[in-house]
């Protein structure tokens, strides 16, 4: 069933014609930076930085890191010389653009409906702006961050991919611990919002009065009705193209790399009940499954003819191997390195390699694409487990 809503912001929750807003933003920013930068030089560097963010394919770099590196390099300046001026722009000048926007009353109704029905709410705006610029636009929409429990806001400080990359949607799903069939995307853009989400198996609704839209469409009130009427989509097997599987692998890798900073030092060995794994045990399990099951299976399918894949009882390893005593930082590093090895192996495979057959001890006849889908589902199961454990531990502090 759908549990998570991905909501675009501009021209979805807030009237904001980007054809007017972006030129005005550029002019205002140019004026603010004029004392230290010639306008033409700044605009050129800003364009380079934006293009670098939109094309980023490095899961180790946030878009903020990509932008700052590219922008400063284009100007021949260092971070400390220029970025404080950006900070003051967003603190003092960005609000002057509010008059170009207009709140949409139905946005409040949609958010209220989502909250009443306990959806996770993601503000899935393009992650090319800092959080403050998004928070200010949400306030202009009548949806201030302080009053609404948004699960996630996709800003350039925390995201590694931008629209319309599939990895942008995959990163959201991984950070929320959700499968694609558990999410719905509501947006207005037929390039940036809907096709990438739909390709990954996310249900989509088009904010538009276009009766010829290829997707369910209408205004925000119609979107509420669509959510009420759309039957749960419980088929997680429909998106198994190499492109979508690789996107999900990259999205999950980002979360693996972030887990060390998500969990407090005093939470790693704590359990919510005796039979539930502590976070460190979950992480060790993911590491060893990646190293001893996922990667070897992938190699065997690619090298052997219809190999038989056994199904070891990896749940026993937590007790047998003493996971509870392992060092979190090292485990996080080992897990991310193991996943990078698997990802690197798969990224270079031709399309027909994904159809290579195998025989699984439990699932019977299978192929590489299905095996990859299975370990992606396994990732999400345990990412969600860690998130739920952390939330439970936080609630009893």
SVG drawing of the C-alpha trace seen along z (x, -y; Angstrom):
<svg xmlns="http://www.w3.org/2000/svg" viewBox="-12 -47 54 73">
<polyline fill="none" stroke="black" stroke-width="0.4" points="0.0,0.0 1.0,-3.6 2.6,-5.0 4.8,-7.8 3.9,-10.9 6.5,-12.7 5.2,-16.2 6.8,-18.6 6.8,-22.2 6.8,-24.9 3.6,-25.0 2.3,-22.0 2.0,-23.3 3.0,-26.9 2.2,-29.0 5.6,-29.8 6.3,-30.2 10.0,-29.3 10.2,-31.2 9.6,-34.4 11.1,-33.3 14.5,-32.1 15.5,-35.2 14.4,-37.4 16.4,-35.2 19.4,-35.5 19.1,-39.3 18.7,-39.6 21.7,-37.3 23.8,-39.2 23.0,-42.5 23.9,-41.0 27.3,-39.6 28.1,-42.6 30.6,-44.2 32.8,-41.1 31.9,-39.5 31.2,-40.9 27.7,-39.8 28.7,-38.0 31.4,-36.0 29.1,-35.1 26.2,-34.0 28.6,-31.8 30.0,-30.1 26.5,-29.6 25.4,-27.9 28.4,-25.6 27.7,-24.8 24.0,-24.1 24.8,-21.8 27.4,-19.9 24.7,-19.3 22.2,-18.1 24.7,-15.7 26.3,-14.5 26.6,-10.7 28.9,-10.4 27.1,-9.0 30.0,-10.1 29.3,-13.9 26.3,-15.9 25.1,-18.4 26.3,-21.2 29.8,-19.8 29.5,-19.5 28.2,-23.0 30.7,-24.7 33.6,-22.8 32.5,-23.7 31.4,-27.3 34.5,-28.2 36.8,-26.6 35.1,-28.5 35.7,-31.8 39.2,-30.9 38.1,-31.5 38.0,-29.4 34.9,-28.5 35.5,-30.9 35.7,-33.8 32.3,-33.4 29.9,-31.1 29.3,-33.5 27.9,-35.9 25.4,-33.2 24.4,-32.7 23.7,-36.4 21.8,-36.4 19.4,-33.7 19.1,-35.3 18.5,-38.8 17.5,-39.0 15.8,-35.8 12.5,-36.8 12.1,-39.7 11.1,-37.1 8.0,-36.1 5.7,-38.5 6.3,-36.4 4.6,-33.4 1.1,-32.7 -0.2,-30.1 -2.6,-27.4 -5.4,-26.8 -5.7,-23.2 -2.1,-22.5 -3.1,-22.8 -6.0,-20.4 -3.6,-17.9 -1.1,-18.1 -3.8,-17.9 -5.3,-14.8 -1.8,-13.2 -1.2,-13.9 -4.6,-12.6 -3.9,-9.4 -0.4,-9.0 1.5,-9.3 5.2,-10.0 5.4,-13.4 8.4,-14.2 8.9,-17.7 10.4,-16.4 11.5,-19.7 14.5,-19.7 17.5,-19.4 19.5,-22.3 18.8,-24.8 19.9,-25.0 17.3,-24.1 16.7,-27.7 15.5,-28.5 13.1,-25.6 11.9,-26.4 11.2,-29.9 9.1,-28.8 7.2,-26.4 6.4,-29.3 5.2,-31.3 2.9,-28.4 1.5,-28.5 3.3,-25.3 6.0,-26.4 8.4,-23.7 8.0,-24.4 4.3,-23.5 4.3,-20.5 6.0,-17.1 7.7,-16.6 9.6,-13.3 12.2,-14.6 13.0,-17.8 15.3,-17.2 17.9,-20.0 21.3,-20.3 23.0,-19.9 21.8,-16.3 21.0,-15.0 23.4,-13.5 21.2,-13.5 18.8,-15.9 15.7,-15.7 15.1,-14.1 17.6,-11.4 16.2,-8.1 18.7,-8.1 16.9,-11.2 13.8,-9.1 15.8,-6.1 17.6,-8.3 14.3,-9.4 13.0,-5.9 16.2,-4.6 16.2,-7.4 12.6,-6.7 13.1,-3.0 10.4,-2.4 9.9,-0.2 8.8,-2.0 5.3,-0.5 4.8,-2.1 5.2,-5.6 3.2,-8.1 4.6,-11.2 2.4,-14.3 3.8,-17.0 3.3,-19.2 6.3,-18.6 6.1,-16.1 9.9,-16.0 11.3,-16.4 8.6,-14.9 6.6,-12.1 8.5,-10.0 11.4,-9.2 9.1,-8.3 6.9,-6.2 9.9,-4.4 10.9,-3.3 7.4,-2.0 6.1,-4.9 2.5,-5.8 2.2,-9.3 -0.4,-12.0 -0.1,-15.0 -1.1,-18.4 -2.6,-19.7 -5.9,-20.5 -4.6,-18.7 -7.2,-16.0 -4.7,-14.3 -2.1,-13.8 -0.6,-10.3 -1.1,-10.1 -4.0,-10.6 -4.4,-14.3 -6.2,-17.3 -5.8,-19.8 -4.7,-19.1 -8.3,-18.3 -8.4,-15.7 -5.1,-14.3 -6.7,-13.8 -9.6,-11.9 -7.1,-9.9 -5.3,-8.9 -8.6,-7.8 -9.5,-5.7 -6.2,-4.3 -5.9,-0.7 -2.7,0.3 -0.1,1.4 1.5,4.5 3.6,5.7 7.3,4.9 8.5,7.0 7.5,4.8 10.6,2.6 13.5,4.8 15.2,3.1 19.0,2.7 18.6,-1.1 16.1,-1.0 18.0,1.6 21.2,-0.3 19.5,-3.5 18.1,-1.7 21.6,-0.2 23.1,-3.7 20.3,-5.1 20.7,-2.4 24.5,-2.9 24.0,-6.5 22.0,-5.4 24.6,-2.8 27.2,-5.5 25.1,-7.8 24.1,-5.2 27.1,-6.0 25.9,-9.5 22.2,-8.6 22.8,-6.5 24.0,-7.9 26.9,-6.3 24.7,-5.1 22.2,-3.4 24.5,-1.0 24.3,1.9 20.8,1.2 17.7,3.4 14.1,2.5 13.4,6.1 15.5,9.2 14.5,10.8 15.1,7.7 18.6,7.0 20.5,3.9 21.5,1.5 25.1,2.8 23.8,6.3 21.6,5.2 24.6,3.4 26.9,6.4 24.2,8.6 23.9,6.3 27.7,6.3 28.2,10.0 25.2,10.7 26.7,8.3 30.2,9.8 29.3,13.5 25.9,13.8 25.1,10.9 28.4,10.4 29.4,14.1 26.0,14.9 26.3,12.0 29.8,13.3 28.6,16.9 25.6,16.0 27.9,13.9 30.6,16.6 28.7,20.0 26.0,21.7 22.8,21.7 24.5,22.0 22.7,23.4 22.5,20.8 22.1,22.1 20.3,20.2 22.5,20.0 20.8,19.2 22.4,15.8 20.2,14.9 22.3,17.2 25.4,15.2 24.5,12.4 24.9,14.7 27.6,17.0 29.8,14.1 29.3,11.8 28.0,8.9 27.0,7.0 30.7,6.4 31.8,5.0 33.0,1.5 30.4,-0.6 32.7,-2.9 34.6,0.1 31.4,2.0 29.9,-1.0 33.0,-1.4 33.1,2.4 29.5,2.4 29.8,-0.6 33.0,0.8 31.3,4.2 28.3,2.6 30.5,0.5 32.2,3.7 28.9,5.2 27.7,2.0 31.0,1.7 30.6,5.2 27.0,4.7 27.6,1.2 29.8,2.6 27.5,5.5 25.8,5.5 22.0,5.6 21.7,9.3 23.8,10.2 20.9,9.3 18.9,12.1 21.6,14.7 19.7,17.7 20.3,19.4 18.6,21.8 17.8,20.6 17.4,23.1 14.1,21.4 12.8,19.4 13.7,22.0 14.5,20.8 15.6,17.2 17.9,14.7 20.4,12.0 17.9,9.1 15.6,10.9 18.4,11.7 19.4,8.1 15.8,7.1 15.7,9.5 18.8,8.1 17.4,4.5 14.3,5.6 16.5,7.0 18.3,3.7 15.0,1.8 13.8,4.3 16.8,3.6 17.1,-0.1 13.5,-0.4 14.3,1.9 17.2,-0.5 15.0,-3.6 12.2,-2.0 14.7,-0.9 16.2,-4.4 12.7,-6.0 11.8,-3.6 15.0,-4.2 14.5,-8.0 11.0,-7.7 12.1,-6.1 15.0,-8.6"/>
</svg>
